[in-house]
Amino acid sequence: MKALNYAILKHFTKVKEACAEDVIEALKGEYANFKAFNRDDVIAALMTAEANGLLEETRFNMDKADVLRVYYHANEEGAATINKYIKD
């Protein structure tokens, strides 16, 4: 099993785009018991990946509960970097 942050990054090499809620839904089977597996910590991981150039913000919207959802994607270079250092 990969470290949670690695699994979050690797998820973006397999999808067109995702928000924190999408990541949580996709990874909950393996990581639901991790202390850092919550919306705030996933968002922090996504923002860190963006700051490091691995992910880019694609869009944002408000969900039905008026919670902001920010969507990200791994551009070609970011995905290549992720795949270089994090193997399946």
DOKELUM-375576 format. One record per atom (N, C-alpha, C, O): residue in one letter; y, x negated, z negated. Coordinates in steps of 0.1 Angstrom, whole numbers, padded with zeros to 4 digits, always signed. Atoms other than C-alpha are relative to their C-alpha. Layout:
BEGIN
AYXZ
...
***
This chain:
BEGIN
M-0012-0008+0000
M+0000+0000+0000
M+0012-0009+0000
M+0013-0019-0007
K-0012+0008-0001
K+0034-0013+0009
K+0010+0004-0011
K+0008+0014-0018
A-0011-0003+0009
A+0064-0015-0014
A+0007+0012+0005
A+0008+0014+0017
L-0007-0012-0004
L+0084+0017-0013
L+0011-0002+0010
L+0012+0005+0020
N-0011+0003-0010
N+0114+0002+0004
N-0005-0004+0013
N+0001-0001+0023
Y+0006+0004-0013
Y+0092-0013+0030
Y-0006+0012+0008
Y-0004+0013+0020
A+0005-0013-0006
A+0075+0021+0036
A+0012+0008+0006
A+0010+0014+0017
I-0011-0008-0005
I+0109+0037+0040
I+0005-0006+0013
I+0007+0001+0023
L-0004+0007-0013
L+0120+0011+0066
L-0010+0002+0011
L-0006+0005+0022
K+0011-0002-0010
K+0087+0013+0084
K+0000+0014+0006
K-0003+0016+0018
H-0001-0014-0005
H+0091+0051+0087
H+0010+0001+0011
H+0007+0009+0021
F-0011-0001-0010
F+0122+0046+0108
F-0005-0007+0014
F+0002-0005+0024
T+0005+0006-0013
T+0102+0026+0134
T-0010+0010+0007
T-0014+0008+0018
K+0009-0010-0005
K+0080+0057+0139
K+0006+0014+0004
K-0001+0022+0009
V-0007-0013-0003
V+0106+0085+0142
V+0013-0002+0007
V+0018-0013+0007
K-0013+0001-0007
K+0137+0092+0163
K+0011-0002-0010
K+0020-0010-0008
E-0010+0001+0011
E+0158+0098+0132
E-0005+0008-0012
E-0015+0015-0011
A+0004-0007+0013
A+0155+0110+0096
A+0011-0001-0010
A+0019-0010-0010
C-0009+0000+0012
C+0174+0118+0065
C-0009-0002-0012
C-0021-0003-0011
A+0008+0003+0012
A+0164+0111+0029
A-0011+0011-0003
A-0022+0007-0007
E+0009-0011+0003
E+0147+0145+0026
E-0012-0001+0010
E-0024+0001+0006
D+0011+0003-0010
D+0126+0137+0058
D-0009-0011-0005
D-0021-0010-0004
V+0007+0011+0004
V+0116+0104+0044
V-0009+0004-0012
V-0021+0000-0013
I+0007-0004+0012
I+0106+0119+0010
I-0012+0009+0005
I-0023+0007-0001
E+0011-0009-0004
E+0085+0146+0028
E-0011-0008+0007
E-0023-0006+0005
A+0010+0008-0007
A+0068+0120+0050
A-0008-0009-0009
A-0020-0012-0006
L+0007+0010+0008
L+0059+0096+0022
L-0005+0005-0013
L-0011-0002-0021
K+0004-0005+0013
K+0052+0119-0007
K-0015-0001-0003
K-0019-0002-0015
G+0015+0001+0002
G+0014+0117-0002
G-0003-0013-0007
G-0012-0013-0016
E+0003+0013+0005
E+0014+0080-0011
E+0009-0004-0012
E+0005-0011-0021
Y-0010+0005+0009
Y+0045+0075-0032
Y+0006+0010-0010
Y+0015+0006-0017
A-0006-0010+0008
A+0051+0107-0051
A+0001-0004-0015
A+0009+0001-0022
N+0000+0004+0014
N+0043+0090-0084
N+0009-0012-0004
N+0009-0016-0015
F-0009+0011+0002
F+0067+0061-0080
F+0013+0005-0007
F+0019+0015-0003
K-0012-0004+0007
K+0097+0062-0103
K+0012+0001+0009
K+0021+0009+0007
A-0011+0001-0009
A+0121+0053-0075
A-0001+0010+0012
A+0007+0010+0021
F+0002-0010-0010
F+0107+0081-0053
F+0008+0013-0003
F+0002+0023-0007
N-0009-0012+0002
N+0137+0105-0056
N+0011-0001+0010
N+0014-0012+0016
R-0011-0001-0010
R+0166+0115-0034
R+0010-0011-0002
R+0014-0018+0008
D-0011+0010+0002
D+0192+0092-0050
D-0005-0014+0004
D+0003-0021+0010
D+0004+0013-0003
D+0171+0061-0048
D-0004-0002+0015
D-0002-0013+0020
V+0003+0001-0015
V+0159+0068-0012
V+0013-0001+0007
V+0014-0009+0017
I-0014+0002-0006
I+0196+0073-0002
I+0005-0014-0002
I+0011-0019+0008
A-0004+0014+0002
A+0204+0040-0018
A-0007-0010+0009
A-0001-0019+0014
A+0007+0009-0009
A+0177+0023+0002
A+0004+0002+0014
A+0005-0008+0021
L-0005-0002-0014
L+0189+0039+0034
L+0014-0006+0002
L+0017-0012+0012
M-0013+0005-0001
M+0225+0029+0027
M-0001-0016+0000
M+0007-0022+0007
T+0001+0015+0000
T+0214-0007+0019
T-0005-0005+0014
T-0001-0015+0019
A+0005+0003-0013
A+0194-0008+0052
A+0011+0001+0010
A+0011-0007+0020
E-0011-0001-0010
E+0224+0004+0071
E+0010-0012-0002
E+0014-0017+0008
A-0009+0011+0003
A+0246-0022+0054
A-0005-0013+0005
A+0003-0022+0009
N+0007+0012-0004
N+0221-0049+0064
N-0003+0001+0015
N-0009-0008+0021
G+0002-0001-0015
G+0221-0037+0101
G-0014+0004+0005
G-0016+0003+0016
L+0013-0005-0004
L+0186-0023+0101
L+0000+0014+0005
L-0008+0018+0013
L-0001-0014-0004
L+0195+0013+0104
L+0015+0003+0004
L+0024-0004+0000
E-0014-0005-0004
E+0225+0032+0119
E+0000+0015-0003
E-0009+0022-0001
E-0002-0015+0002
E+0239+0066+0109
E+0001+0006+0014
E+0008+0002+0023
T-0001-0007-0013
T+0234+0091+0137
T+0008+0013-0001
T+0015+0016+0009
R-0008-0013+0001
R+0248+0124+0124
R-0001+0004-0015
R-0008-0002-0023
F+0001-0005+0014
F+0253+0144+0092
F+0002+0015+0001
F+0008+0020+0011
N-0002-0014+0000
N+0252+0181+0083
N-0001+0004-0015
N-0006-0003-0023
M+0003-0006+0013
M+0251+0204+0053
M-0012+0009+0001
M-0013+0017+0010
D+0011-0009+0000
D+0219+0221+0044
D+0004+0014-0006
D+0015+0016-0009
K-0002-0014+0005
K+0215+0257+0032
K+0006+0000-0014
K+0013+0010-0018
A-0005+0001+0014
A+0223+0246-0004
A+0013-0008-0001
A+0018-0012-0011
D-0012+0008-0001
D+0255+0228+0008
D-0001-0014-0005
D+0008-0020-0012
V+0003+0014+0003
V+0239+0194+0002
V+0002-0008+0013
V-0004-0004+0023
L-0002+0008-0012
L+0250+0167+0026
L-0013-0007+0004
L-0019-0014-0005
R+0012+0007-0006
R+0222+0153+0048
R+0006-0010+0010
R+0012-0006+0020
V-0004+0010-0009
V+0229+0120+0065
V-0012-0005+0007
V-0022-0009+0001
Y+0011+0005-0008
Y+0206+0110+0094
Y+0002-0014+0005
Y+0013-0017+0008
Y-0001+0014-0005
Y+0198+0075+0104
Y-0011-0002+0010
Y-0021+0005+0011
H+0010+0005-0009
H+0178+0057+0131
H+0000-0015+0000
H+0010-0021-0003
A+0001+0015-0001
A+0165+0022+0136
A+0003-0003+0015
A-0005+0002+0024
N-0002+0003-0014
N+0181+0009+0168
N-0010-0011+0004
N-0018-0015-0004
E+0010+0009-0005
E+0161-0014+0190
E-0001-0013-0008
E-0012-0018-0011
E+0000+0013+0008
E+0171-0046+0172
E-0004+0002-0014
E-0012-0006-0019
G+0004-0002+0013
G+0167-0031+0138
G-0015+0003-0001
G-0022-0002-0010
A+0015-0002+0000
A+0132-0018+0146
A-0008-0012+0003
A-0018-0014-0004
A+0007+0013-0003
A+0122-0052+0160
A+0000-0008-0012
A-0010-0015-0015
T-0001+0008+0012
T+0134-0069+0128
T-0010+0006-0010
T-0017-0001-0017
I+0009-0007+0010
I+0116-0043+0106
I-0015-0004+0004
I-0023-0008-0005
N+0014+0002-0005
N+0084-0047+0127
N-0004-0015-0001
N-0016-0018-0003
K+0003+0014+0001
K+0086-0085+0126
K-0004-0004-0014
K-0013-0012-0016
Y+0002+0004+0014
Y+0087-0087+0088
Y-0009+0009-0008
Y-0015+0005-0018
I+0008-0009+0007
I+0068-0056+0078
I-0011+0005+0010
I-0009+0012+0019
K+0012-0003-0009
K+0033-0053+0094
K-0006+0013-0005
K-0005+0017-0016
D+0007-0012+0004
D+0013-0021+0095
D-0013-0003-0008
D-0020+0006-0011
***
